[in-house]
Amino acid sequence: MPPSARVLQRLGPRREAYFGRNERLRGAWTDEIVYALLADEWAARGSATRR
């Protein structure tokens, strides 16, 4: 798992999609992972960290 995906997992969004080898970047096929977090989930997370 790439470091950027580990950071996202710590922040709390859920993984909604994984597209394997869907995009070419610098001549190589790369994977794409899509994460999502609803506004109310983000707000609830923020208030929980302020306690």
JOHU-V960091 format. One record per residue. N is the residue number from 1. SS is DSSP state (h for helix, s for strand, l for the rest). NEAR is the number of other C-alpha atoms within 12 Angstrom. Layout:
BEGIN
n->N ss->SS near->NEAR
n->N ss->SS near->NEAR
END
This chain:
BEGIN
n->1 ss->l near->11
n->2 ss->l near->12
n->3 ss->h near->9
n->4 ss->h near->14
n->5 ss->h near->20
n->6 ss->h near->16
n->7 ss->h near->13
n->8 ss->h near->19
n->9 ss->h near->20
n->10 ss->h near->14
n->11 ss->h near->19
n->12 ss->l near->20
n->13 ss->l near->23
n->14 ss->s near->20
n->15 ss->s near->19
n->16 ss->s near->13
n->17 ss->s near->13
n->18 ss->s near->15
n->19 ss->s near->15
n->20 ss->s near->13
n->21 ss->s near->14
n->22 ss->s near->13
n->23 ss->s near->14
n->24 ss->s near->12
n->25 ss->s near->11
n->26 ss->l near->7
n->27 ss->l near->8
n->28 ss->s near->10
n->29 ss->s near->13
n->30 ss->s near->16
n->31 ss->s near->18
n->32 ss->s near->21
n->33 ss->s near->24
n->34 ss->s near->18
n->35 ss->s near->22
n->36 ss->s near->18
n->37 ss->l near->19
n->38 ss->l near->13
n->39 ss->h near->11
n->40 ss->h near->12
n->41 ss->h near->16
n->42 ss->h near->17
n->43 ss->h near->14
n->44 ss->h near->15
n->45 ss->h near->18
n->46 ss->h near->14
n->47 ss->h near->11
n->48 ss->h near->10
n->49 ss->h near->10
n->50 ss->l near->8
n->51 ss->l near->7
END
